[in-house]
Amino acid sequence: MSISLCHKRGDIFVKPFRLLRACYALLTPQEKILRIDYRHNLNRLMSYSISPLFRLSQAGGTPRQLSEPESAAATRYLAAVLFALLTLTALFVLYILRAYDDNRLTSWQWVFANNEVFITGLIILVGLLLSWWLTVIRLPQKQALVILLVSSFMICAALWSQPEIIVDASRYFLQAKSLAANSPAYFMHEWGYGIAAWTDLPLVPFIYGLVFRFVGEYRIAIQVVTTLFFCGTVLLTFLIGTELWDEVTGLYGGALLLGMPFLLTQVPLMLVDVPTMFFLSLAVYTTLIAVKTGAVSWLLMAIISIVLALLSKYSTWLMLSVLPVIAISCRTGSWANLCRQMLFILTGVALFFILLLVWKYDFIVKQIALLVTYQLPGLGRWQESYLSTFFFQVHPFITLAALYSIYLAWRKRDVRYLVIIWMLLLVLLLEIKRIRYALIAFPMLALMAAYTLRQIADYRIRNYLVLCIIVSSTAVTLYGYASFVNKTSAINIKHAGEFLNKINSPLVEVILLPQTKSSINPAVSVPLLDLFTNKNLVYWEQPVLIPEPEQQHLNTSSLRFSWEYKLENHYEMSPEKADKAIVIISNGATQALPAVVTQRLNGFHIEQRFAQYEGIYRYSTIVEVYEANRRHEPVDST
């Protein structure tokens, strides 16, 4: 079937909105194309502006009718150019509006402060050109999934060189170190008592401790594990989308997790957020299958998965309210069968709660009280705007597609859509404005965006739009975020630890000077340094005063946890030995050494100094490494 042409060439400029609607119509399923007859308008656009590329003109320059294959090819070309331009435009619009990004860790105000955005844009442009040619390849879904998982691992592995920029890692390191140094039984017995746990739950530190115990105290081992957790989340997102709708939705949902730069920066860190995201997604998937099949094996898997999620982080307790939504919206059998299935799951989870209370009743009560009196009010103080979270730290195309998916689901009366929107509704209704608390719901956000993308009929256009998002976000992450993080003072700890591995002294004494600009306990630097070195660290204790005016705000500070644990539970006090190196961690280059520290440096000389400083964060770490002066042996004259 051919498409009729308008004879007046000027008409193409008279009704541009019809042309846009024509493009939109060709990007939607066939039934909508049949309802909206704008294809003749699009045919004008193709004939007069793109026909030279396809040699579509007749002799004398009169445009001829386009065949169906030619029309489809021209449509793809137009869509590719449009999406490429929109991708680059989005980058520079966000750069211009970067003052509105109030993220506390990777704000665009800091990441692109020195015009790195132009080089990033060039990298994205090259990636977009290459991506268009990749869309020619049409792989089976299973092969595409394997490529996606491998790509996810490689992208995250490229970030392994970044430092531990979030000091919470010191807490999880000490918890894992306790298990590695003693035993799993000791860890379980002392959790919350001999092992300071703050508001943490034990599962993820327990896993890290097992890695340390059986592999060794190597940071790269932890990074491999966290990267596998992320890849597992990509896989689970694919499986959830496949069960709810189809493989296309699942595949795009998993792929769009690579379109969230902030999430990618969290993968290499020794935190609990990425593993928690995995266990929450696992609980959603196993419950979904259990409700659909009713098999006892899947019901047991659902119970185990829910328990693992509950033991990961307290925020999952709120997000797991999605389970009744799954049961109601995905029911396949009778209501009686559904009630029996849910009763079975709830009974298993209730038994776990009873055992948990018997195990650590006093400590859990204290943790919940701390969450209510400290953490919950803190949500009102530790905030980042939704604009920052969903447009700067997540690719804006994902957010826009997710918003449009709400309309699509409402129009279709798709009850299953409630499964993926539930967690995001909780984030919005409860005004959870700290991105690290909302991060565990990002797989559902990716599926919301995938729900929209699956409506695009042409597979090459769909794939290219997804690749535009991935290429743009990956470039921003690797060239923007990673470069910025590696210029912060946190990199000094990493470089110092690597340098200590090269010196001969088997013992390293760590001396900490007070943080003059922050209320943080400088003792958190010791575990962070320990993470990067294989030397035996000892800690020389000295009085640490909280600087003014931070002292009065300590009880409400997000860094309050740093004063809640004691290093002597994990590190020996510094012995008086000459065969050692000394590390001094200070707040700045101009910070004077106390007299008592100067005395301890008698007989030592400075070997290396690490003084990278970004000038943004109040907590900074300038590291100096001292080694003992060498004694020259007398020369034998004979």
N, C-alpha and C positions, 0 to 999 in steps of 0.2 A: 504493500500500500504506500503510495506517495503522499506528500503533504502539499497542499495548495499554497501558492505564493500571492502576496499582494503586489500589484504592479507599480505602486508609487513608492519609490525608494525613500522619500522623505517621511513616510508614515512611521518608519521605525523609530524616529525621534519624538513623535507626537505623544505616544502612550507608553512611556518607559515602565510604568508600574505593571502594565500588562505583560511586558517582557519578563520582569522579575517573577511575576506570578506563574508565567509559563515555565521558567526554570524550576520554580518550586514544584509545579505539577509533575514535571518529569523526574523529580527526585523522590516522588512518593509512589506508593503501590499503584498497580495498573488500574484498579477499580476507581481510584480518584482521578486518574488521567482521563478516563472515559467520561467522568462527570463534569470536568472542567475543560472546555474547548478553547485552549489558548495556544495550541501547538502551531497554528498558522503564524502567530506573532513571533514565536521563537524561531520559526523557519525564516522569517525576514531577517532576524538578527544573524543567523548562521549564514544565510545566503550572501548578504552584503558585506559582512565583516570577516567571515572565516572561510568563505568559499575559495579564495585564492590558495589557501593552505591545502585544500582537498581537491582543487581543480574542478569545482562544481559549476563553473560558468559555461554557458554555451558560446558559440561563435558570436562575436559582436558584443560581448560583455553582458548579454542578457542572462540573468540568473535562471537556472533551471530548477526543477523540483528535486528535493532531496529524498533519497530512498531511506528506508528505515535504518539500515546499518550506518549510513552516513550521518543521519540525524543523531543517532545514539553516540557516535564517535565525537561529533561536534559538541554535544551536550556534556560529555565527559571532559572535553578540553576546557569548555567554559567553566565548569564546576571546579576543575583543578586550579585554574588561574584564580578564580574567585576565592577559594579556600586558602590558597597560598598567600594572596594579598591580605586576607583577613587575619591570617596567622601573624604575619609581619606587622600588620597594623595593631593587633592586640598587644604585641610586645612593646611597641613604642608608645602606645596610649598608656599602658601600665607604667612605663618609665616616666612619662610626663606627670602622671598622677601618683608617683611613688611616695609623696609626702603623706598620703592617706594610708599607707601600709604601716600599722603600728605593731607588727609582730615583734616579740621580745628577743628573738634569736636571729632570724634571717630576714629582717626588713629590707625591702628593695631600696630604701633610703641609704642603707649601708652597703648592700651587695653591689649596687651599680652607682656608687658615689663618684667613681672616676671614669665615667663614660665607657665602661666595659660593655655596655649594651650594644654598641655599634659592631664590635667584633662578634658578640653573641648573635646579632642579627645576620651577619654575614655567614656564620656557621649554620644558622637555621636555614638560610636561603639555599646553601649547597645541599643540606639535608633534604629540603623539600623537592629539589630537582631530582635527586636520586630516588626519593620515595615514590615519585610518580612512575618511574620505570619499574619499581618493585611491584606496583599494583597489577602489572601484567600477569604475574605469577599467581595462579589460583591453586592453592593447596587444599587437600582434605583437612577438615577441622582438627583431627587428631595430630597431624603433622604440624599444622599451624600452632597448636597448643604447645608442642615440644619446643618449637622455635621460640615461642613467647617465654617459656620458662627458662630456657638457656639465656635468652637476651636479658631477662630480669636479673638473673644471677650475675651476668657480666657487667651490667650497668651498676649494680650495687657494689660489686667487687672493685670497680673503678673508684669507689669512695672510701675504700678501706684505709687510705693514707691519712684521712682527716683525724684530728685529735678528739679527745672526749671533752666536748665543749659544754656539756651539761653536768653540773657537779653531783647530781643525784647518782651518777655512776659510781662514785666513791662508796656509797651506801651498799649498793648491790655487789660491788667487788668484795667488800669486807664480809658480807654474808656468805658469798660463794667461797671465799678464802677459808672461812671457819669450817665449812664442810670438807674442803680439800685437806685441811691440816688435821682434821680429827676423823669424823666418820659421818655417814648419813644418819645414824642413830643419835649421835651427839647433836647434829643439826636439828633434828626433830624435837629433841628434849629441851634444848636451850633456846629454841626460837622464841623471841620476845623477852627473854630474860638475859642469859649470857650473851646472846646475839641480839643486838639492838635492831628492831624491825620497824620503828616509827609507825607509819600507816600502811606498810607493805604486807603483802600476802606471800606465802613461802614458795609457791610452785616454780616461778621463773628463777629466783636465786638458787633454788635446789638444783635445777637443770644446769645452771652455770657452774655450780659447785661440783657436779658430777663430771662436767667437761674438764675442769681444773684437776680433779682427782685422777682421771684416767688418761688424759691427754697431756696435761701440764699447764702451768700458769702462763699461757700464751694468749695475748689479745687476739691474734688472728684466729685462734680456735673458736673464741666467742663470736667473732665476726662471721665465720663460716656458718655457725649455728643460727645467728640472727638472720643472715641472708637466706638460709634454707627456710626459716619461718616465714619470711616475706614471700618467697617463691611458693611455699605451701598455701599462703593466703591467696595468691594469684590463682592457684589451682582450685581452691575452694570457691572462689568467686565465680570461676568458670562453671563449676559443678552446680552451684546454687542457681545461677542464671539458666543453665540447661534444664534443671528440674522445674523451674518456675515457667520457662517459656521454651527456649530452644538453644542450640549450640552457638548460634550467631550472637545472641544476647550474652551468653556466658563468656564467649571468647572476647568480645569487646569490653565486657565488664572487667575481666582480668587484665586486659591490655591497658585500660584507662587508669589503673593503679600506677602505671608508669608516667601518667600525666599530672602527678602531684609532687612537685619539687620538695616540699617540706617533708613529706612522708619518706622520700628517698634518702634525705639527709639523716633520718633517724635510724635507718637500717643498720649502719655499721656501729652504732653506739651501744654500750653495755647498759641498756635500759630495759624496762619491762613492757613498753608500749607495743612494739611490733610482735613479740610473742603473744601478748594478750589479744591483739587483733586476730591472730591466727586461731587461738583457742575459742574466741567468741564466734568466729566464722565457722569453725568446726561444730560448735554446739548448734548453730542455726541449720547447717547442712544435715547433720545426723537427725535432728528433730524433724526436719522436713521429710526425710526419707522414712523415718519411723511412722509419721502420720500417714504417709501415702501407702506404705506397704503393710504396716501393722505387724511386721515380723518381730519376734522376740529378740533376735540378735540385734536388730537395729534399735529396738527400744533400750536394750542394755547399752549399746554404743551411745545413744543419746544421753543416758544417765551419766555415763563416764565423761562424755564431752562437756556436759553442763557442769559437773563437779570440777573438772579441770579449769573451765572458764571462771568459776566462782573462786578458785584458789589462785587466780592470776592477779586480779586487781579489783578493788572494791567498786570501781566504776562499772564493771561488767554486771554487778548485781542489779543495777538499774536497767542496763541495756537488755538483759535477759527477759525483761517483761515482754519482749517480742514473741516469746514462745507460745503464749495463748493465741496471739494473732496468727501465728503459723498454723496452729491446730484448727482454728475456725476457717481461715481463708483457703486452706489446702486440703480440706477434708474430702475424702473419696468414698468412704463407707458411711454407715449409719451413724447417727448421733450417739447411740449406745456404745458402738465400738470405739468411737472417738473418746468418749468419757472413760472407758476402761483403759485405753492407751495412756491418756493423760494422767489418770490415777496411778497407773504403774510407774510412770516417770516421776511424778511428784512424790510417791512413796520412797523411791530410791534416793531422790535428792534430799528428802526429809531425814532419812537414815544417816546420810552423810552429815547433815547439820547437827544431828544429835551427837555423832562421834566427834565432830569439830568442837562442839561446846564442852564435851567431856575432856577433850585433849587440852584446850587452851581457853577455858571460859573466862578467867580473870583478865587475861591479856586482850581477848577479843572485845570484851566490854569496854576496856580502856581505849582500844583503837576506835571503836564506834563513837565513844564519847568525844574523842579527839576530832573525829571527822565532823561531828555535829557542831562542836564549839569552835573549831579552828578552820577546818578545811571548807566547810560549807559557807561560812561568812567570807572566807577568802576568795570564793568565786566572784564575789562582787568587787574585789580589789585587784585580783590578778586577771585582767581581761585583755583580750585582743578583739578588734571589731570583726563582725561577720564579713565586711568588705575585704579586710586583710586575709581572712582565712579562706574564703571561697572565690576570690578573684586574683589574689596575688600568690598565695601559697598553694593554691589549686588552679590548674589551667582554667581560664574563664569559659572556654568552650564546654568544659565538663559541667560547670555550674549552670550555664545557660541551657544546655541539653537536659540537665536534670530538672530544671524548672519547667521546661516545655513538656517533659514526660508526665508531669502532674495533670496537665490538660489532656494529654493522650489517654492516660489511664482513666480519668473521669469520663471522657467521652465514650470509652469502651466499657465502662463499668467493670473494670478488671479488679476483682477483689484481691487477687494474688499480689497486686502492687503494694498493698498495705505492708507486706513482709519487708520490703526494702525501704519504704519511706518511714517506718515506725521510729527507727533510731534517730533519724534526722529530725523528726518532729520533736522528740525528746530534747535534742540539742537546742532547738529553737524555742520551744515552750518553756523550758527550764532556764533559758538564757545562759547556757554553758558557752562562754566566750573565750575559753583558753584552748588553743588548738590541740595541745597534747591530750586534753581530756576528751576531745571530739574525734581524735585520730582513729580510734577503734571502730568508728562507724563509717570510715571512708570506703570500705568495700561496697557498702550499700549505696553510697553516693555514686560510685562508679557504675553500679548496675542501673541506677536511675538514668544516668546519661546514656548507657548502652540501650536502654529501653526506647529512647528516642532514635538513636542511630540505626537500630534495626528496621525502622520504618523506611529508610532510604532503599529504593528498589535496586539501583545499580550497585553491584558489589565493588567495582573499582572505585566509585565515588565514596562509598562507605569506608573502604580500606584506606583511601587516601586521606580522608578527614581524620581517621584515627591516627594515621602516621603523622599528620601535621601536628596533632596534639603531643604525641610521644616525642617527636624530633624537637619540637620547641621546648618542652619541659626538660628533656634530657640535656639539651644545650644550656638552658638556664641553670640546671642543677650542677653539671660538671664544670662549666666555665664560670658561672656566676657564684653560686652558693659555695661550692667546694673551694674555689679560689679565695673567697672571703673568709671562710672558716680557717683556712690554712694560714691566714695572715693575722689571726687573733693571738693573744698572749697564751691561749691554751696550747698552742703548738710548742711553746717553750718546754712544757712538761714532757711532751712526747719526744722532742729532740734531746732533752737532757737524759731521759731514760735510755734512749738508744746510745747516747754517748757513754753512759755509765757501763753499758755492756762491753765496751771496748777497753776499759781501763783494767789495771791489774789488781787493784784493791778489792778484796772479797767483801768488805763491809763498808756500808755507806751510812753516815750519820746525817740526818735531816734536821736542819734548824729552820724554824718558821718565824718570820717577822710578822707583826700584826698587819692586817689589812686596814689601811688608813681611810679608804674610801667606801668600804662595804662592811655590813654587819655580819658577814659570813665568818665562821670559824676557820682560820687558815689551816687547821689540822686536816681538812678535806683534801688538801694537796698531797698528803702522804700516800693514801691509797691510790690516787690517780697516777702518781709517779711509780708506785709499785707495779701498776698494771703494765708499764712500758719497759721495765727492767727486770733482769733475772738476778740482780744483786740482793744481798741480805740487807734490808733497811732496819735501822734503829732510830729511835725518836728521842730527841733531847727536849724534855718538857720545860717550858718556861711560862710564866704568867702571861695570859693573853687578855687584854682589856678590850671591851666592845667600844668602838669609837662613838663619840657624840656626833650628831644627835640620834644615832641609830639605836642606842640602848633602850630608849622608851618604846621603840617600835618592834622590839625583838619578838614579843609574844604574837604579833600578827604578821611577822615577816615570813615570806615563802622559804627563807633560808634558816628558819628556826631549827630544823632537824639537825643542822651541822653542829649544834651545841649539845645534842642529846646523846651522843655516844663518845666513848673514851678510847683513845688509841692504845692505851696500855693493855687493853683486852686482846689486842692483835699484834702489837709490836713491842719488843723489849726496849727498856730504857737504855740510853747510850752508855756503853762501858768506856772506861778510860783506856783505850787502846791506840797505839800509834799507827798500826797498820790498817788505816781506814781512809776513806775519802769523806769530805764534808760537802753537803749541798745546802745552800741557803736560798730559800724561796721568799721573795719580798714582793711588795706591792708596786714598787717603782724604782727607777734608776737613782733617784735622789734620796731614797730612804736611808737614813743613817743607821749604822750598826751600833747596837748597845755595847757598852764596855765589856759586859760579860761574854758577849759573842766574839768581840775582838780578841779577848784573852784566849778563847778556845781555838782561834785561828793562828796562834803562835806556832811557828814551824810549818805552816802550810802556805801554799801559793795558789793563786787563781789559775786554773787550767783552761776553763772554758766558760763563756758567758752567753746566755740565751735571753735576748732582750726584745724580741718581737712584741710590738704593742700596737693595737688598733685604735686606741683612744676612745672607745665606745662603752665597753662594759666597766662597771665599777670594780668588779672583782678581776684582778689581773695577777699574773704570776711571772715574775722575772727570776730566772734561775741562774745561780752561779755555782760552779763546781770547783772545789779546792782539793788539791792533792798534797801529800806530805813532801817537804823539801828533801831532795836526795842528798845523802851524805857521800862526799867524795872520798873514796878510799885512798890512802897514801900510796905514792908511786914507789915501786921497788927499784932502787938505783942499781941493784946488781943485775 
